[in-house]
Amino acid sequence: MLTQELRNDIDKIWNAFWTGGISNPLAVIEQITYLLFIKRLDELQQLKENKATLLNKAIEKPIYLPEQKELRWSSFKDREPEQMHKLFTRDGGVFDFMKNYGSIDSAFGRFMKGAVFMIPTPRLLANVVDMLSGIDMKDRDTKGDVYEYLLSKIASAGQNGQFRTPRHIIKMMVELMQPGPEDVICDPSAGSCGFLVGCAEYMREHHAKAFFNKGFEQFFSTEMFMGMEFDPTMIRIGAMNMILHGIEEPVLRDVDALSDANSSFTEQATLVMANPPFTGSLDKDAVDKDILRVVDSKKTELLFLALILKGLKKGGRAAVIIPDGVLFGSSKAHKQIREELVDKHRLQAVISMPGGVFKPYAGVSTGVLIFTKTGSGGTDNVWFYDMKGDGFTLDDKRQPDEKNNDIPDILAKWNNGAPIGASREGANFFVPVAEIRANNYDLSINRYKEVVYEEKTYSSPAAIIAEIKQLDKERAEALGKLEKLLVSI
């Protein structure tokens, strides 16, 4: 659990970087992530040593050789600042060791080629190492909470387009989709890999027995998770985020997911979880032609939906965050993608989210589309839910507000089966596919929700005037009594 004390500790580390001359939020997170990873390597080595001692055997696949002892966190953390900084920056030092961790063809090895150690002074390095050493992060959940809290600070980098999906929204979507041990899970706009990590944590919580199978453990660590991200900083952060959550070899591709370079992403995933970028448009010449055959557009939010359909296996499922415009946009491309989802596949749910969910990044209203790839239709009744609150205030501060939290109700109704005949005056209801087609494939909830107007009656003008005169009379009488009282004093 991320306690206030833990938040304060992380804030101190964050402030140390800023006062030490590193002010770019992504750069700060990247440097802290490097240090967390180095610390984690030492913890893993310690576990291997403890196991070897217990079994009276040699250490299995040691991370550090005996002559590399000085590169371990437990060894250098108490050194003088100048000595520690030299250990990090010299050839073959701590940072080089981290960059070369694992095979050169591993996801981590490939993405760390461009990593740069940016902590400029011995004093700053020593301060940060000391503060990180004082935080107990051996528990995986705590480590994940700390990392998510760091990622939340990307808010100040919003102008660069690095928007983070709130963790509780990720958790809601994961619990809606309920990934299983056989799934191959993909996020084609992975960023910091929040959706993939969320699915991994769901697997540990709900399918713990599967991890006793060595075959599944190998599948979990090397094949189950797949992501694409073209920003080199974010893919390094994402790769380390995955490893810090126990996924040693995720399938991450440093590629623009919509481009021809990613054309091999065809019928590979059984589950897609994504919050694609939806603020820009692309040069159509650079887009995979198979995607353009599904939707002829430059808009990224529409192209990503087509990409997801292309990448899913038949029977594969998806939960995707989209801007409201996708639901009701009147352009040919908007209607084209909605027709594709409704007529050629199975659209199951449209969850409308309030505009403040992505603050402080943006105030745009969004929704979640849930659908299954069939290639032959299957949409019958589409479930609509009008989420009014997500458990946090909808302003820039985003403070906890459990009184306004529809997420438990969404999960309960989705998992237990909401009644098909529910009134459209409420928060959720079903709409038959024939009605959606009749409304030009409009998927906005306001198109179908029934608004109840409460009739109010007001007094006649003559009655209101009489009431005003009576109030004036009473006021005059009270004022007269007050004057007599003052005269008598």
N, C-alpha and C positions, 0 to 999 in steps of 0.2 A: 504494500500500500504506500502511495506517495504522500507522506506526512508533511505537515508544514515545515517541520525541522529539516526534512530532506530537501524540500523546495528552497529553503533558505540557504542550505549548503551549496546547492547547484547555482543559485543566484550569485553567491560569493565567487564561485569559480568563473561564472560568466562575466562578472564585473572586473575580475582580475585580468581577463583577456582584454576587455575594453580599455582599462586604464593602462595596460601594457602595450597598447598600440594596434591591436587587431580588432577592428570594428565591424567588418563584414560578418553578418550573422551566420552565413553558410560556412565561411572560413573558420569561425569560432567552433561551430558544431563539428566540422571536419577534424580540427586539431584535437578537440576533446575526445572524439570517437577514436582517433588513433591511440590516444593514451588509454582509453578504456579497453581497447583491443589488446594492447601490450600487457595491461594488467590481467586480462582474461587468459592470455597465453601462459602467464606464470601460474595462475590458478589451475589451469588444466595440467600443467607439468606437475604441480604438487599432488593433484589427484592420482596421476599415473605413478608417482613415487610412493604414495601411501598404499596404493593397490599392490605394487611390487613388493613392498616391505611386508604387507600382510600375507601375501602368498609365497614369500621367500623366493621370488623370481626376478629375472632381469626386467628393467623397465620396457614396456611394450611401446614401440614407436615413439621414443622420446622427442619432445619438442626442442629441448635444449641439450646439447652435448656438455659434458663436464667442463670443457674449456670455455664454454659460453656462459658460465654462471654469472659473470658481471653484467650480462645483458638482461638479466631477469629483474622484474619489478622489485621483488623482495630484497634484491642485492643493491640496486642503485638508488632506491628511494631514500636512503639515509646518508647518501654521499653529499659532499660539499657541492653547492650550485654549479661552480665552474667545472668540476669533474663530471657531474651529471650531464651538463650541456655538451661537453666534449664527447661523452659516450654516445649521445644521441646523434651528433653531427658527423662524426668521423666515418670513413669508409669501413663497412663491415660492422658498424655500431648498431645501437638499438633500433634506430629507424630503418636502416637497411635490412636488418633481420626481419622486422615486421613486414616490409614490402615484399620480401622474398618468401614469406610463409606459404606453405603449400606448394603444389606443383605450378609450373609456369603457365600451364594451360587451364588452371582452375579459374573460376569466376573471380575469386579474390586476387589471384596473381595477375590476371589480365588488367583488371581495373586499377590496381595499385601502381601501375607503371608511371602514371602521371602524378602520383602523390608527392607532395612537397612538405617538408617540415618547416613551419613558419614561425615557431615560437622564437622571438628574436634574442631574448636575454636569459642568462642563467637564473636570475632571480625570479622571473615569471615562471620558468619551467619548474623550479624548485617549489614555488608556492602552489602551483596547480597540482603537481605530483603529491605534495603533502596533503592538500585538501581532498584529493581523490582517495588517498590512502586512508583517510579518516572516515570514509563513507563505506558502510558494509553493504556490498552489492553481490555477495555470493549467491543469494537467492535469485533465481532467474526472473521471477515476477518483479522484484525490486529493480533489477537491472533494466528490465523492459520499461518500467514506470519512469525511471530516471531518463532513459533514452527518449521516451515519448515526450517528457517534459522539455527536454532539450529541443526536440523537433518543433514543439509548439512555439518556440521563440523565432521560428522562420517567419512569423507574422510580419516582422519588420522588414522582411525581404520580399514582401508581396508584390512590389513593383517589378520584380524580376520574374514573376509568374510562378514562383515556387509556393504553391498553396498546399496546405496539409489538410487531409480529411480528418475531422475530429475523431478521436479514438472511440467515443461512445457510438458514433454513427457507423464506424467500421464494425464494431461489435454487434450492433443491431442487424446490419446486413449479413454478417457471417451467421448469426443465429437464425436469420430467416432462411438462409440457404443450407445450413447444416451439412458442411462438407464431411465426406466419409473417407475411410482408408483407401478406397479404390480411385479416388478423384485425382486428376491432374489439374492443378489450379493455376490460373494465369491472371496476371494484371498487365495489360499492354501499355499502361502509363504508370509504371511502378513507383517512380519517385523514391521515397524512403522505404518502400516495400511494406507499408502499413497494412494493406489488405492481406498480403501473403503471411505476414507475422500473425495477424489476427486469426487466420485460418489455422496456422500451426498451433497457436495456443488453444484453439477450440479442439483440435485433434488430441492434444495432451489431456485436456479436461474431460472430453466425452468418449474418447477411444483409447484410453490408457492401456488396455490389455493388448492392443495391436502392437505396442512397442516391445512386447516380450518376444515378438517374432523378428528374428534377425533380418529376414528378407524385407519386412516392412520398414525396419529401421534404416536399411540401406536405401530403399525407395524414398523414404521421407527425407533423407539428407541429400539425395542427389537428383531425383527425378520428379518429385511431387509438385514442386513449385517452379514457376516460370514467370519471368518478368522482362519487360523491355523499357529502356530509358535511354535517351540520347544525351542528357546532360551529364558530363563526366563526373562532376562533383556529387550530384545526387546518386549516381549509380554506385560510387564508392561508399557513400553513406548507407545506401540500401543494402549493399553486399555485406557491410560490417554489421548492420542491424540484423540481418538474417543469421549471420554467424553467432552474434551475441545471444540470439534466441535458439541456438542449438541446431541450425540448419547449415551444415558445413559446406555443401557444394550446390547451392541453388543454381538453376539454369537462368542466368541473367544475360541479356543481349544488349550491348551498347549500340542501339540502332534506333532510327526513327521508325516507329511501329507502322506508320502509314506508307512508308516508301517501298519501292521495289526491292530494296535490300532485305526486307522482312517478308518477302513473298512466300517463303517456305512455311509461314504460320498459317497452315491450312489443316483443319480438322485434327488439332493436336490436343486441345483441352476439353475436359468434361465440365469444368466450372470456371467461369470468368467473373472476377470481382474488380470493379474499376470506377475511378472518378476521372474520366478523361478531361483534357483541357478543352474549354469551350469558350475561349475569348478571341480566337483568331481564325484566319482562313489561310489556305495553302495554295501554292502553285500546283495546279492540277497535273502538270507534266511530271511532277515528282512523285505522284501518288500511284500506288499499286493499281494496275488496270482492273484487276479482279474486284477491287473495292469499288471503283467507279462504275462497274457494271451493276452493282447493287444500288448505289445512290450517286447520281451525277451532281456533285457539289464541291465547293471549296471549303465549306464549314467543317471544322474539326469535330464538333460534337456529333454531326451526322456521319462523317467518315468513320469515326471510331465505332459506332454502332454496326456499320457494315463490316468493319474489320473483325469485330467480336463474333458476328455471325459466321464469317469465313473461318475463323480460328477454332470454333467449337466443333466437336464431333456431333454427329446426330444423336439426339437425346441429351446433349449437354445443356447446362443451365447457366444463366447469367443474372447478375444484379448490378445495375449500372446507374450511377448518378448522372443526371442530365439537367440542363437548364430548362425552365418552364417553356421556353420558346419551341423546343422540340415537340412538345405536346400539342400545340395549337398553331404553329407557324403555317402560313398560307402559301409559301413558295412551293414550286413543283417538287423540289428535293425533300422538303419537310414532309409533304404528303406521301412521297415515294417511300421513305423509310418507315413511316407508320403503316402503310399498306403492306410492306414487306413483313413487318413484325406480326400484323394481325392476320393476314391472309395466307402467308407461306410458312409461318411458324406458330408457336403458341404463346401469345401474350397473356400473362397470368395476373399481374398486379401493377398498379400505378399508385405510388405513395407520394403524396404531395407534401413537401417540407416547407416550413416558414422561411422567410427571407433572411432571418438573422443567423441561421445555422452556420454560415461560413464567415461570419464576422470574427475578427476585425479585417479579414482579407477582403471580403466583398459582401454586399447586401442582397445579391441576386437571389430570387426564389428558385428553388431546385426541386427535383423529384427523383424517385428511384423507380426504374423500370425493372420488372422481373419477368423473364421469358425463357422459353425452352426452344432450342433449335430442332425442328422436325423436318423441314423441307417440304412438308405436305399439309401445312395448316394445323388446325386443332384448337384454335381460339374459340371458346364458347362463351363463358361469362367472365368478364374482367373485374377484378376486385379493386376498388378505389378506396383510399384512406386519406382523410384530410387531417394531417398532423398539425396541431396548433402550437405544441411546445415539445422540446426535446430534453427537458430537465435543466436547462440553463436559461438565463435571461437572454433576450434577443438583441441586446445592445453590444457595443464594442467590448464591454468588460466581461461578458459571458460568465456571470457568477452562477453558482448552483441554485436551482429553482425547482425543487422536486414537486411542488404543487402543480406545476405546468409541465408534465412529462407524459406524453402519449406512447412512449416506446414500449413500456410493459404491456399496454393494451394491444398495440400492433402485433407484438410477438404472440400474445395469448390467442388473439383471434386468428392469426395466420396458422399457428401450429395446431390449434384445436378445431379450426374450420368455422369461419364466420357464417351465419345463416344467410342463404342466398336471397331470401325474401325481406332482408332488412330494409327499413324505411330510408329513403334518400334524404330525409331531414337530419339524419344523424351523421356521425363522423365517418362511417364506412358503409359501403353497400356494393352490390354487384350490378354490372351493366351488361346485358346480352350483346353479343357481337353484331347482331343485325342492327341494333340501335346505333352502335359506333359507326358502322358503315353508312348508315343513313345520315349521320352527322359529319360526313366528309372525313371520317377517320380522326376526328378531334378527340384527343385524350385528356383534355383539361378537365379537372374535377368539377369546375363551376358550370360546365356545359350540362352536367347531369344531376348535380346536387339541387335538391328542392329547398328553397328558402321560405321559411314560414314567417309571415308578417303578422305581428301582433297589433290588433286594432286598438287604438287609444281614443278615448272620448274626452273632449275638452268642454269647459263651461262656455255658455254663449257670451258674446261681448257684453250684453246688458248685465249679466250676472257678475262678470269680472269687474265692470265699472262699479257695481254696487258694493263689491268686496273692497275695492280701493277706497270708496267713500267712507265705508265703515272703519277701515284702518286709519284714515285721516282723522275721523271723529275721535277715535280712541287716542290717537297721538296728541290731538289738541287738548283733550281732557287731562291726559297725563302731564302735559307741559304746564297747564293751568295749575294743577296741584303742586307742581314743583316750584312755581313762582310764589304761590301763597306760603309755602314752607320756608322759602328764603327770606321773605318779608318778615315773617314772625320771629326770625332768629335775631 
